[in-house]
Amino acid sequence: MTVELDRLNQFLRYANTVPDVAHLVPALHHGPLASIDVVATSLLRFVSPDTLEIVESAGLPPEFLDRYRQLPVTADLTTPQAVRERVIRTSDIGSVPQHTLGRVDHDEFRTLIFTLKARSFVGVPVLHRGEPLAALSISSSQPAAAVRQHFPLLAAVASIVSLWLRHPDTHLPPPLASVPEQSLALSPRQRQVLLLVGEGATVEQAAVALGFSPSTIKQDLRRAMRATRTSDRAEALERARTFGLL
């Protein structure tokens, strides 16, 4: 406990200097969060009422960040759940619902978890007057049951980050422009195509129903599967429903 408080006090003093976020997150990662054997730490902020975006991260590979930088608040994952419920949440890696991961994601997550040697996910909402400002997404090599013992520390860390975010000298980089192929977003026509084809209509039937050419329908379907990061029509429909995209 003394070591945790020492690291927390050091982080509080450091955050009081209002460092750049690119320095603050590694200081958090190697400072107070070291108490829970953290292997990856990310600070996420709202880019819309429904979307969180990773501002800075420590421990995650760049190729993973490039693909999963934005996350719907509606997602059935630990950090979005923590933000929605305004409480700290943790879950063991193996308990992540399979339906939240398409085939492409499943392989990538397995590779990432093996590389990081992570055992649990932790979501920590960063609140101000009870409302979420941002979130911390943490991966730990400890199981969820062990991480729960550190919830008071995580709450204190979130309070410090909240103060830092609201400091007038704090500057964050501008939000990234959404890239449809990399973010979980569907256009209105892609939603229509996915609903029809995902439920059994042929491309030709969808083309007649929507008044477009079959080639246009195929293109929309490909983009919808890329956006949901799946390789199967029915799976794309299921995942779009899970993430609240329809």
Secondary structure, DSSP 8 states (H G I E B T S, - for coil): -HHHHHHHHHHHHHHTT---HHHHHHHHHHTGGGGGTEEEEEEEEEEETTEEEEEEEESS-HHHHHHHSEEETTSSSHHHHHHHHTS-EEEEGGGS-GGGS-HHHHHHHHHHHHHHT--EEEEEEEEETTEEEEEEEEEESS-HHHHGGGHHHHHHHHHHHHHHHTSTT----------TTTSS---HHHHHHHHHHHTT--HHHHHHHHTS-HHHHHHHHHHHHHHTT-SSHHHHHHHHHHTT--
